[in-house]
Amino acid sequence: MAEATQAADQIEQQLDKTDFGHFVYTYRKLLLAVFVAIVLGATGYLLWKQSKESSALKRADEVYTFASTSWAEAKSGKLTPEVLVKNFNSLPDDVRQAPSMVPVVLEMGNFLADKGLFSEANEILKSASGLDELGNYFIGMQRVVILEKLGQDDEAISILEGLNAKKGLPLPQKVSLELGRFYMKKGDKGKAQSQFQEVISSYPNDDYAKIAKLYLIQLGK
């Protein structure tokens, strides 16, 4: 015991020779607690990051499994469209809405729409919504086409209005043009004209501007 006390005194004497050393020795318990907290925090962050990476890999694996089984079998005619939709809807939300699922969903939407199965195509596309903005853009634009086939113009307008409010998405002139066209179908000439004028003003040399001018001529008749 005496030796331990003597050793501690010697350490304190050595540390007292510098201001920093005196500070470290005086607040050694607090500094140790801070150090432990930092280590635990860093460890927790690494575990969290590994968990996220592991979850992403798991989702990608489930997307691949679905694409190589249910979707592949549906394309080859071994699986009915009804079962395809059922199998897709049985997937967890995070798998249906995974970024890697976007190309699969778009392909399935086209496949079902080509068969005239617009309700089934819309169901799959709608079930995959909730992605990042870019994924939602491509799925939303495909849904607009299908919803028009289904006679659900109001829902198509709602999707287009949502996309029109976003910044930085591809081909905003196409979104405005389509929105104007739907407004024109609904008989809302004021809103339709506003969208067409926006396309012409913002993209005067674009092919979409040429189409917008034609729509304006129709509006004026």
TIVOLUM-294825 format. One line per 4 residues: number of its first residue (from 1); their letters; for each residue x, y, z of C-alpha. Coordinates in steps of 0.001 Angstrom, whole numbers, plus 500000, padded with zeros to 6 digits. Example, Ala and Ser with C-alpha at 12.3 -4.5 7.8 and 13.67 -1.06 7.14 Angstrom:
<nodes>
1) AS) 512300 495500 507800 ~ 513670 498940 507140
</nodes>
This chain:
<nodes>
1) MAEA) 500000 500000 500000 ~ 502808 502368 500949 ~ 504603 501583 497683 ~ 501490 502354 495669
5) TQAA) 501025 505667 497494 ~ 504669 506528 496929 ~ 504367 505744 493213 ~ 501269 507919 492904
9) DQIE) 503079 510771 494647 ~ 506008 510443 492245 ~ 503652 510578 489252 ~ 501937 513669 490646
13) QQLD) 505297 515347 491255 ~ 506400 514676 487690 ~ 503122 515923 486223 ~ 503200 519033 488418
17) KTDF) 506380 520126 486627 ~ 504177 521357 483715 ~ 500862 523216 483739 ~ 499419 520726 481319
21) GHFV) 500647 517817 483386 ~ 499095 519290 486504 ~ 495803 519763 484638 ~ 495834 516160 483378
25) YTYR) 496561 514761 486812 ~ 493988 516940 488579 ~ 491196 516097 486141 ~ 492330 512570 485276
29) KLLL) 488973 510980 486215 ~ 486995 513446 484116 ~ 489353 513064 481162 ~ 489109 509281 481434
33) AVFV) 485314 509515 481367 ~ 485453 511785 478288 ~ 487849 509387 476573 ~ 485577 506431 477284
37) AIVL) 482582 508383 475961 ~ 484442 509196 472731 ~ 485470 505571 472250 ~ 481927 504346 472889
41) GATG) 480491 506982 470539 ~ 482919 506073 467753 ~ 482225 502385 468241 ~ 478488 503017 468156
45) YLLW) 478793 505014 464935 ~ 480823 502268 463256 ~ 478297 499639 464307 ~ 475440 501829 463032
49) KQSK) 477225 502367 459710 ~ 477935 498653 459338 ~ 474297 497926 460140 ~ 473115 500328 457417
53) ESSA) 475513 498827 454891 ~ 474403 495349 455887 ~ 470722 496346 455488 ~ 471409 497832 452048
57) LKRA) 473161 494656 450941 ~ 470290 492562 452263 ~ 467747 494676 450345 ~ 469813 494444 447149
61) DEVY) 469974 490672 447558 ~ 466182 490464 447981 ~ 465663 492640 444898 ~ 467931 490348 442897
65) TFAS) 466115 487260 444175 ~ 462727 488685 443164 ~ 463999 489795 439746 ~ 465587 486421 439008
69) TSWA) 462590 484375 440161 ~ 459109 485941 440080 ~ 459888 488610 437494 ~ 461925 486289 435269
73) EAKS) 459175 483660 435411 ~ 456487 486230 434553 ~ 458435 487390 431499 ~ 458805 483822 430293
77) GKLT) 455101 483136 430786 ~ 455584 480727 433684 ~ 453919 483092 436156 ~ 450615 484907 435712
81) PEVL) 450518 488702 436055 ~ 448175 488305 439045 ~ 450718 486157 440894 ~ 453503 488553 439913
85) VKNF) 451626 491452 441517 ~ 450855 489331 444589 ~ 454503 488298 444984 ~ 455674 491883 444579
89) NSLP) 453206 493196 447147 ~ 454324 490530 449610 ~ 457835 491997 449667 ~ 458740 494217 452659
93) DDVR) 458232 497955 452112 ~ 461958 498710 452194 ~ 462590 496136 449450 ~ 459779 497381 447173
97) QAPS) 461055 500924 447653 ~ 464780 500170 447372 ~ 466616 502265 444731 ~ 467816 499066 443050
101) MVPV) 464168 498062 442521 ~ 463390 501084 440311 ~ 464526 499547 436969 ~ 462650 496324 437795
105) VLEM) 459455 498198 438692 ~ 459571 500325 435539 ~ 460109 497241 433406 ~ 457229 495430 435097
109) GNFL) 455001 498465 434601 ~ 455698 498483 430862 ~ 455258 494714 430665 ~ 451826 494806 432294
113) ADKG) 450707 497921 430418 ~ 451642 496317 427079 ~ 449269 493499 427986 ~ 446519 495991 428714
117) LFSE) 446730 495264 432447 ~ 446756 498912 433468 ~ 445289 498389 436938 ~ 447957 495807 437765
121) ANEI) 450696 498051 436364 ~ 449456 500989 438427 ~ 449261 498833 441550 ~ 452893 497799 441272
125) LKSA) 454107 501311 440476 ~ 452083 502840 443298 ~ 453344 500215 445743 ~ 456927 501207 444927
129) SGLD) 456368 504905 445652 ~ 458214 506380 448614 ~ 461612 506302 446972 ~ 464051 509166 446648
133) ELGN) 462960 512075 444457 ~ 464602 510775 441277 ~ 463092 507305 441645 ~ 459680 508814 442340
137) YFIG) 460044 510991 439247 ~ 460480 508074 436838 ~ 457801 505979 438517 ~ 455450 508965 438710
141) MQRV) 455810 509799 435037 ~ 455056 506208 434077 ~ 452044 506172 436383 ~ 450694 509319 434707
145) VILE) 450536 507491 431372 ~ 448808 504497 432930 ~ 446393 506571 435014 ~ 445248 508361 431855
149) KLGQ) 444519 504959 430326 ~ 442455 504177 433419 ~ 440576 507460 433167 ~ 441992 508668 436485
153) DDEA) 443037 512126 435324 ~ 442693 513757 438742 ~ 445272 511424 440258 ~ 447557 511949 437265
157) ISIL) 447280 515725 437774 ~ 448093 515319 441461 ~ 451299 513430 440599 ~ 452317 515987 437972
161) EGLN) 451642 518911 440322 ~ 453871 517266 442929 ~ 456676 516749 440407 ~ 456226 520263 439041
165) AKKG) 456874 521682 442495 ~ 460242 519914 442748 ~ 463497 521474 441606 ~ 466353 519723 439832
169) LPLP) 464356 516861 438307 ~ 464903 515791 434664 ~ 462876 517412 431871 ~ 460778 519868 433894
173) QKVS) 459434 521158 430563 ~ 457876 517754 429903 ~ 456200 517809 433315 ~ 454790 521298 432640
177) LELG) 453632 520315 429165 ~ 451856 517196 430445 ~ 450303 519144 433299 ~ 449033 521765 430873
181) RFYM) 447579 519078 428637 ~ 445687 517514 431558 ~ 444395 520929 432643 ~ 443202 521454 429074
185) KKGD) 441375 518109 429164 ~ 439679 519187 432402 ~ 438591 522444 430783 ~ 440789 524646 432992
189) KGKA) 442091 526900 430241 ~ 443746 529380 432609 ~ 445979 526811 434281 ~ 446673 525082 430977
193) QSQF) 447772 528325 429338 ~ 450028 529121 432302 ~ 451849 525796 431961 ~ 452253 526091 428189
197) QEVI) 453558 529645 428496 ~ 456049 528462 431119 ~ 457445 525883 428701 ~ 457686 528416 425868
201) SSYP) 459299 531099 428043 ~ 461795 528852 429822 ~ 462678 526542 426912 ~ 462033 528579 423718
205) NDDY) 464237 526403 421485 ~ 463040 523081 422851 ~ 460781 520683 420947 ~ 458423 520772 423928
209) AKIA) 458006 524514 423329 ~ 456858 523797 419777 ~ 454242 521378 421106 ~ 453182 523900 423761
213) KLYL) 452544 526477 421005 ~ 450306 524009 419193 ~ 448334 523420 422380 ~ 447945 527180 422826
217) IQLG) 446495 527392 419338 ~ 443970 524698 420300 ~ 443122 526614 423466 ~ 442377 529707 421410
221) K) 439869 527994 419173
</nodes>
